[in-house]
């Protein structure tokens, strides 16, 4: 099951919940104050490629052609 991230509109607490996709937007109580005035947050996700780098991450800053770049270090 996916892990969803929620923020309480009453106290500002951010918390995670493991729920089925069908329940992602259902009401959930805040772990801190028990308010049901919560909102699901858009969580960041990432994956690793076969080399162990973050997928989609560039090895240069775009302004260099390789070698030693003072901007990105590549």
C-alpha positions as CSV (number, residue, x, y, z in Angstrom):
1,X,0.0,0.0,0.0
2,X,1.2,3.5,-0.7
3,X,2.3,5.9,2.0
4,X,0.6,9.3,1.9
5,X,1.6,12.5,3.5
6,X,-1.0,14.8,5.2
7,X,-0.9,18.2,6.9
8,X,-3.3,19.3,9.6
9,X,-4.9,22.6,8.9
10,X,-5.5,23.2,12.6
11,X,-2.1,22.6,14.2
12,X,0.2,22.3,11.1
13,X,1.4,18.8,12.0
14,X,2.7,16.8,9.0
15,X,2.2,13.0,9.2
16,X,2.3,9.9,7.1
17,X,-0.4,7.2,6.7
18,X,-0.3,3.9,4.9
19,X,-3.6,3.6,3.1
20,X,-5.1,1.9,0.0
21,X,-5.2,4.2,-3.1
22,X,-9.0,4.1,-2.8
23,X,-8.8,5.9,0.6
24,X,-6.1,8.4,-0.3
25,X,-8.5,11.4,-0.1
26,X,-10.8,10.1,2.6
27,X,-10.9,12.0,5.9
28,X,-8.1,11.2,8.3
29,X,-7.5,12.4,11.9
30,X,-4.4,14.4,12.8
31,X,-2.0,12.3,14.9
32,X,-1.3,15.4,17.1
33,X,-4.7,17.1,17.7
34,X,-7.2,14.6,16.3
35,X,-8.7,17.2,14.0
36,X,-10.1,15.9,10.7
37,X,-9.4,19.2,9.0
38,X,-6.4,17.7,7.1
39,X,-5.2,17.8,3.5
40,X,-3.2,15.3,1.5
41,X,0.1,16.8,0.4
42,X,1.9,16.2,-2.9
43,X,4.8,14.1,-1.9
44,X,8.2,14.2,-3.7
45,X,9.4,10.9,-5.0
46,X,12.6,9.7,-6.6
47,X,14.3,6.6,-7.9
48,X,17.8,5.4,-8.4
49,X,19.1,4.3,-11.8
50,X,21.5,1.3,-12.2
51,X,24.5,3.4,-11.5
52,X,23.1,4.5,-8.1
53,X,22.4,8.1,-9.2
54,X,19.1,9.7,-8.8
55,X,17.1,9.1,-12.0
56,X,16.6,12.3,-14.0
57,X,19.6,14.0,-12.4
58,X,22.1,15.5,-14.8
59,X,25.8,15.1,-14.5
60,X,26.4,18.7,-15.6
61,X,24.8,22.1,-15.1
62,X,24.0,22.7,-18.8
63,X,26.4,25.6,-19.1
64,X,29.5,23.5,-19.3
65,X,30.8,21.0,-21.8
66,X,32.4,18.7,-19.4
67,X,35.8,18.9,-17.8
68,X,36.1,21.1,-14.7
69,X,33.1,23.3,-14.2
70,X,33.1,25.8,-11.3
71,X,29.3,25.7,-11.4
72,X,28.6,22.0,-11.0
73,X,32.0,20.4,-10.5
74,X,31.9,18.2,-13.5
